[in-house]
Amino acid sequence: MRAPIVAVAWGLLSLTTVSNAQELDPIVNMCVRFDHQSVYKNNTLYIDGGRETFVNVTGSGYKAKQIGPIIFGYNEYLIAIDMSSSWDWKSNISEVALTKKANSATGTKPPLVSKGALYHGKNEDDNIYLWGGSTSYSNTSFPGFPGTSPAQYSLWSFDITTKAWNQYDVTFGAGNRPSGGSFTEALDQGIAFYFNGVLDSGSQTSTQDFGNGVKQYLDGMIVIDTVHQTARNLSTKSVVGNMPRSRGRMQYIKGIGGKGILVQIGGNQQAIDNTTDPYIGDLLPMNEVDIFDISSYYNASTPDGTWYKQTTGGDTPPGRVDFCLILASADGSSHNIYMYGGRGVNDAFYDDIWVLSIPSFVWTKVYQGSTPRYSHTCHRVGNRTMVSVGGAANTNYDTMPCDWETRGVGIFDMSALTWGSVYNANSAEYTTPDRVVAKIGGTINGGAVMYQPNGGFDSPGLAALFQVPYLNPPNTSSDASSPSASSSPSSSHPIPSSLQPNPHTAPIIGGLVGSLAFVGSVGFFGYKYWGRLRRLFSGQGWKENEVEELDGSERQVEEMEAEEIYWELPAVEKPVELWSPSDRYSKGSGRASTRGSIKKDPLPSS
């Protein structure tokens, strides 16, 4: 057995030159990392699996030089990045590669997958959860290539304290595991969501003969109970019809309606009976988003939940896939969903950041760069920091330059709208960028005055979810591990308690006669005039011509123990299994590329 490579921080690495693929280190020899899954919890950023290109390295620290040919392979480890103290990825970032050890009860190793989901779980839960994904066939000769595996154990957990992996059989609620679906979680409720996605030849043993260029798009949204490790499948026919989706993204927002909402954005769609792999396919327009009322999930009268569509305003970004989303809010009067990067039609690769403000549903472009990135992930860490993880610049994986962010992470200040290499563990409070304020009103500290879309809500039911401004702003970090990431309540525009929303009724119109009381009736009249009354109640006005066009949670981790710094590549890995309830989903798939030379298709399937 080879001696492990040891390091405490990248800046302390000595000269490292390797020539055998078996000795390639997922941190030291990283060229580009993409199609992985990641999550931020308890002061640590965890990065699991995905595809990775490797190069030999000479030198150390920021001056290390990448030399020799690019080798296409996989990240066989769970990488952990310490976020407990400030660092600069050019000099002193602390990363460790944790070997994915077999489940002690079954002897089965956790799967090696791409395009899956890594979930946080509840704050008091010591586990993170791996779901979905597909085994990539990009280079089957790479050491440790696992092949596919059965779909029975589609849900895995990793105990961040004991470092133990466990597996769960959830086939009763989810018979298979797809990849490329959009996902998010309501960590305060202990439930996670996975929307649509695809089956391909890397999904599970029952699909491994699908062959190259085959994908089966899947209807349905899987709801995973991370507390009890169970799954339930909800039909999404009311949203997608016979055109399921993949490679879009979804964001949870707490505090809207009874249990919060899910916002589904972008991606592509394809007829459920079409099993060809279109690479990009039919992109969803960005001038419309889908909203899921989570409280309807708990309602027996709506077994598949309730979805709404809403038209967006402002300058609309181009349609795209493989971008990332995070959420921030200054005071809860408006929630800002940041969308970064992605890939579009005709080999369009994006290095831009857009903000979708809710409940105004207005897009604002806040950044334009020249170094595109797609198939990456991103997380809000602390008050105002977006940490991006990995991503590719194009599809020429064997020739494109290595990631200029040589440690595979980037730091973006969501308030100042600037990129850098320094992570500040004690960053200032989040403030709304001036460019966004110009669209939704208020100030950088909140107090947004645009409480509905310019043309109103597209349905009375959706308007009912947004009846009143938020008296108790939600924790706006979807990655939040503790209450410290919550925004402070706003007192700039208090609304009487009599106007609290009821998510299961039509909007209730209040009268202003000395004191406020419910004297309205349920119906579209209230829906139509609700926004005006809201502005009266808050004592604030809003002029549509005041908005302008714009362009262009800090947890803390403890020092990793010495043995965790060993970057040892496991000899064997387990293949991935994709989910999808067998009673709802058809089967199909698509293989990525073969060993040897890397397949340069527009977008390898897995």
Secondary structure, DSSP 8 states (H G I E B T S, - for coil): ----B--SSGGG-------SGGG--TTTTEEEEES-EEEEETTEEEEE--EEEEEEEES-GGG-EEEEEEEEEE--EEEEEE-SS-EETTTT--EEEEE----TTT----B--BS-EEE---TT--EEEEE--B---S-TTSTT------SS--EEEEETTT--EEEE--TTT-SS--BS-EEEEETTTTEEEEE--EE-TTS-GGGTTS-BTB-EE---EEEEETTTTEEEEE--HHHHTT--EES-EEEEETTSTTT-EEEEE--EE--TT--B--TT-EE--TTEEEEEEHHHHT-TT-TT-EEEEEE-EES-----BS-EEEEE-SSSSSEEEEEEEEE-STT-EEEEEEEEEETTTEEEEEEE-SS--BS-EEEEETTTEEEEE--BSSS-TTTS---SSTTSEEEEETTTTEEESEE-TT-------HHHHHHH-SBTTB-----S-TT--SSHHHHHHTSS--SS-----TT--SGGGS-----SS---GGG---TTS----EEESSSEEE---SSHHHHHHHHHHHHHHHT----GGG---------------GGGG-B---S--B-------TTT------B---SSS----SS---
